[in-house]
Amino acid sequence: MKLSIVIRFTTSKPPWRDLSPVQATPYDKEIIAVDDASTDGSREILARLAQHYDNVKTFYHQHNQGKGAALRTGFAQVTGDVVIIQDADLEYRPVDYPSLLEPIEQNVADVVYGSRMVGGRPHRVLFFWHYMGNRAVTTLSNMFTNLNLSDMEVGYKVFKAEVLKGVNIKSGRFGVEPELTAKIAKKGLAHL
């Protein structure tokens, strides 16, 4: 099983510095890095990493187009069997890949969403109103998709690559989260 790990890079404070935690994962993988017009030196770092690692493919937006556009660019380059969306700041840790991939490897799910709302492991504290907003958006998404997600806006999403075929992302920015969820729910696939 080959992974395609799609990462959007945008100006961040403090800026990310390397992909070694992603590279250290024990999988056959390609890293699809989409620089969304960053101004923090990411473009130069990505160029060096692409020269150093054969499995890093870099793509550059000339102006910031948003998360949806970056995912659209990245998904178009996928050659792996499974696609993982990874945030560049590594807020979601690559050491969690085995837990996310297990349902797909066991063929009990076609799509796996992480969650910041459940689980007994340590996690970052969410601000109250951020949490309430997330719950409201997730509840609305669940109502329209007939899914029972706990965190529709989570950055970690894992898909069998074939699931994304024919999914035409139109949202340029963070509207991609509910759009992707709705389009995949329409396909009637197994979610976890």
C-alpha positions, 0 to 999 in steps of 0.5 A, a space after each residue: 500500500 502506497 500513501 499519498 500525503 498531501 500537505 498545504 504550506 502557507 505562511 505560518 508563525 512559527 514556520 515549519 522547518 522539516 518533514 522528518 516526522 512524515 518521512 519517518 513513517 514506515 510506509 511506502 509514500 509520496 509527499 505532495 507539498 503544495 505551497 500556497 504562496 507562502 512568504 515565510 521561506 517555505 518555498 525555498 525549504 520545499 525546493 531543497 527537500 524535493 532535491 534531497 528526497 525522491 518522494 517529495 513532489 512540490 507544487 506552487 501557487 503564485 497567490 494564496 488560493 486557500 485550502 480547497 485549491 491546495 487540496 485540488 492541486 494535490 489530489 490531481 497529483 496522487 499516485 498512491 492507494 491511500 491519501 492522507 491530508 496532513 497539516 504542515 504545522 504537524 499539529 496532527 502527528 504522523 505517528 498517528 497514521 497507523 491508527 488512521 490507516 487500520 480501518 482502511 487496511 482491514 477493509 472496514 472503511 473507505 474514508 477515515 476522519 480523525 477527531 479532536 473531540 473523542 479519544 482518551 489520548 492527550 490532545 490540544 485544548 480547544 477554546 470554548 467558542 471554537 469547540 461550540 462553532 465546530 460542534 454546530 458546523 459538524 451537526 449541520 453537516 451530519 444533518 445534511 449527509 446523514 453521517 455521525 461525525 464528531 469533528 467534520 472540520 478535523 485536518 486529518 482525513 484519510 481516503 482510499 485514492 479511488 474515493 477521490 476520483 470524480 470528486 470535483 472540489 469547487 471551494 477554494 478555501 475552508 468551505 472544502 471541509 463540508 463540501 468534501 464531506 458531502 460529496 463523499 457521503 453522496 457516494 454511500 461509502 463506509 466512513 469511520 
